[in-house]
Amino acid sequence: MKLTLPVFALALLATAARAETPYQMYVAGRFAEAERTALAENDAEGYALAARSELAAETMRPEPCWPCLERAKTMAERAIGLDPRLAEARIEFVVALGYEARLMGELEAHFKGFAEKAKNNIDAAIADEPTNAWAWAALGGWNIEIAHDAGSALARWLYGASLRGGLADFSKAFAAAPDNLVLRFQYALSLGSTNPTVYRDTIIDALARAAQDTPQSAFEIYAQKSARDLLAALKARDMPSFNRLVRHDQGYP
């Protein structure tokens, strides 16, 4: 039976309505499919989501994948080129840069200017979206990691980074997104890599909040499980396991 033109058009609309968006694929944890369909959109938002999908898959791999990080960074750069004011594109670029810096080591990352590149992109994201929780968390992580790696005096002199600044930045992230379990998890990782003894109570609080919140995506389910594993190790005072989990979750080999 042939469909008349109006009926055929309605059938096409119904099919389109049922089609999943790239973001829905990302939420479901189908990262490769989300990346592929997002790239097909050929716009800044699509490239940014493709980078986010690649980075989510990278976070969940048992071992780091350098070509995957390069791919994510390239897609984020493409998104920035298409829309310099898209905060998500800059945040995904910074995340990819951070993973690469940990793989290559502090010294090489320093000479390649990774810290400055990350800071410039975070500042641009905050300038365009002052209440973007991810941008403030990225700045918090940047401050804490550099202050820890370089030492407080050198970090302040070379980059203007400080632990106090990082704590304040995370506070702004939580104010903007109080129920975001991934931000609490990232906060715990940042402090856990710095001094889990001094910040033990703060880390436990952050992990407990992440463990209790309701995950909204496959990636959040993964992050929540990781938070619960960290919390169990810290409460048991099993520091070798805690430190190993922190390094793994931060992307160290």
N, C-alpha and C positions, 0 to 999 in steps of 0.2 A: 504494500500500500504506500502510495506516495504521500508525503507530507506537504500540505499547502505551505506557502511562504510564511504566513504569520505563525503557524504551528511549528515550523522548522526553526524560526527565529526564537520562539519561546523555549524550544528544546535546547538550543545553544545557550541561552541565558541561564537555564536551569543547570546545565553542565558547568558553566563558568562559575555559578554561585557555589557549586559543590567543590570546586577546585581549591586545594590548599594553597595558601600563600607561602612564600619562602620562610617567613617568620614562624608560621605555624609548624612548618617542618623542623625549624630550629628548636622550637619549644618541645616537640615530640622526640628530639634527640636524633633525628635523621640528618646529621650534619653535612654529609657529602651531597645529599639531595638538596638540602637547603642552599648550600654553596653554589651548586650548579644552576639552580633556578634563579637564585639572586643575581648571579653574574649575567644571566640572560636578559635581565632588565636593563643592563648597560647604563646605569645611572649611579650617582654617588651613594644613595641609600643601599642599592644592591651590592655595590662593591664593599661597603662597610659591613653589611650583614654577612657577606661571603667571608670576609676576614674574621668576623666574630665566630662564625661557624667553624672555620679552620682552627682557630685558637681554642675553642671549646673541645674539639676533638683532640687537639694536642695535649690539653690539660689532662684528659682522661686516658692518654696512652701510658703504658708502663714505662716506656723509655722515650727520651726527647727525640724529636725528628727535625733536624736542622733545615732540610729543604721545605718542610711544612711551615716552619716559622718564616722562612724567606718568602714563601708564597703569601702568607697572611700579611706580612709587612708590605709586599708589593701591592696587594689588593687595597690595603688601607691607604697607601700613598696615592693610588689611582683615585680613590674616593676623595681624598683631600684635594687633588688636582681638579676634580670636577666641581667640588663645593668646599672651599676652604673654611666655611663657617659651620660645617657639619661636625659637631662635637664628637659624635660617636666614632667617626673616621679617625680623628686624632687620638682618641682613647685606645682604639684597637691598635693603632700604630705604636703607641707607647707600650702597650702590653707585649706586643711582639718584640719590640726593642729590649724590654726587660728580660724576657726569656733568653734572647740571644746573648745579652750581656752576661748572664749567669753561666751560659755554656762556654763562652770564650775566656772568661776571667776578668777580674777587676782592672788589671793593668791595660790589657788590650782594649777593653771597653772605654777606659779613660782616654787613651790616645786616639780612639776613633770618635770621640766626642759624643758618646751615647747619652751621658748625663745631661748635657746641654740640649741635645735634640729632644730628649724626653721632656725636659722642663719647658722648652719653648712651645711644644705642642700641648702640654697640659695648660699652660698659661693662656694659650689661644682658645682652648676649649672652655675654660672658665670665663674668659672675657665674652665669649659668645653666649654661653649658658651659665650664668652665675649660680644657679641652684642645681646644677647637674651633680648628683651624688657620686657618680662614677668618676667624674673629673676630680672632685675633692678627695676621694679615696686614692686615686692615682697619685695626687700630690702628696698625700699623707705617706703612702708607701715609698715614694721617691725620697722624701725627707728622712724617713726612718732608716731606709736601706743605706743611703749615702752617709748619714751620720754614723751608722754602725761600721760600715766598711772603711771609711776614711778617718774615723775618729772625730770628735766634736769640733776641735779647733781647725783641723784641715778641711773638714766638710764645710764649715762656715766660711773659711777663707777662700776656698776654691769655687764653691757652688752656692753659698748662702743657705745651705741646708742645715737643719737642726732637728733633734729629736722632739723638742718642745713644739716646733712648728708642725711636725708630723702628727702629733697627738691632737693638736688644734684642728688640723685639716680633716682628720677622721671624725672629729666631733661635728664638723659641718656636714660631712657626708651622712652621718646618722640622723642629723636634724632634717636633712632633705629626704631621706628614705629610711625611716625608723624600723621598718619591717623587712628590710632587705637582708636575708640571711647570708648572701655571698659577701656583702661588705663586712659583716661581723667576722666571717671566716677569714677574709683577707687581713683584717685588723689583727686577729690572733696570730696569723702567719708572720706578719711583720714584726710583732712584738716577740713572738716565739723564736725568731731567728736572731733577735737582738739580745735579750736577757730573760729567759723564761723563769729564772728565779726571782728577780726583782719584780717582774710584771705578772707573776703567777696568778694572783687573784683577778687581775684585769683580763688576762687571757681566758681563765676559766669562765668568767662572766660572759665574754664575747662568744666563746664556743657553746656555752649553755643556751644562749639566746638563739644561735644558729641551729642548734640541735632541736629546739622546740618549735621554731617557726614552720609554717606550711610551705613546702616547696612548690613553685609554680612552673617548673620546667624540668626536663631530664637533667640538664646541667645542675640545677639547684638540688635535685635529688642526690647527685654525685657529690656536690659540695657539702651537703648535710651529712652524708655518710662519712666523708673525710673529717668533718668537724667532730663528729661523735667518736671517731677513732682517736683523734688527737686528745679529746677531752678525757677519754678513758685512760690513755697513757699518762697524761699529766696528773690526773687524780690518783693513779696508782704509783706515782713518782717513778715511773719507768722512763727515765730521761733518754737512754739510748734509743728506745723506740720512738719517743716523742721527737727527738732531734732528727731521726731518720725520716719520719713522716713529714716534718716541716720542710726539709730539703727536697724531698720528692714533690711535694705539693707546690713548691716554689719553682720547680722546673730544673733543679740541679741534676746533673748526670749521676 
